[in-house]
């Protein structure tokens, strides 16, 4: 049987690394890398919630993925409209 603590500690690790990567992300020129940086943090949060409830973890992953992707693509589109080098 898989120990539940593995999911919890892996989730905390991914959430911290993903948050740091997201904070470092605006220096990265590639928009795909920016999106992936935020996805790492959302997967970490989902792993933490997976320890408590499977449905809650799945809904959190779907919601954070959709919201973060929409926000990032809107920000990238606005920057390109303004003529910034994205």
N, C-alpha and C positions, 0 to 999 in steps of 0.2 A: 504494500500500500504506500502511496506517495504521502509524505508528511506535508501537512498544510502550511507549515512554517516556511517551506521552500518558496511557495507562491507569495507569501507575505513579504519576506525579505527581498526576493527578486523584484517584487512590485515597488518596494521602497527604493531600491537601488535604481530601477529604471525611471521612477518619478524624479529622483534627484538629478540623475544624469540628463534626462530629457528637459528638465527645467533649466539646468545650466546651459544645455545646447540651444534652447530657445532664447535665452538671454544673450548668448553669443551669436545667434542666428542672423541678426540684421547685418553683420559684417560679411556674411556669405552672399555672393552674387547670384547663385543659382536658386530660383524659387522652389524647385523640387526639393532641394536639401533643406530649405526653410520649413517646408511642409512636413518632411520626415522628422525633423527635430521636434516638432510639436506632437507628432504621432507617438514618439517614444514615451513621452510623459503621459499621454492618455492611455497607452497600453499598461504602463506601470500602475496608474490609478485603477484600471480595470482588474489587474491582478490582485491588488489589495482588496478590492471589493469582492473578488471571487472567493476570498476566504470566508465571507459572510453570507453571500447570497448570489447564486448563479444568474438569476434574472436581472438583479441590480447591476451586476458587472457587465452583462451584455448591453443593457440599455444605456449605461454610462459610456461604454465604448462607442456605440453608435451615435449618441448625442454629441460627444466631444469631437468625434471625427467630422461630423457634418458641420458643426458650428465653427470649428477652427479652420477647416478647409474654406468655407465661405468667407470668413474674415480675411484670411491670407490672400485669397484670390482677388477679393475686392481691393485690398491694400496694394497689391501688385499692379492691378489695372489702373488704379488712381495714380500711382507713381509713374507708370508708362505714359499716361495721358499728360502728366505734367512735364514729361521729357526727361525724367531722371534716369540715370543709368542703373537699371535693375539687374 
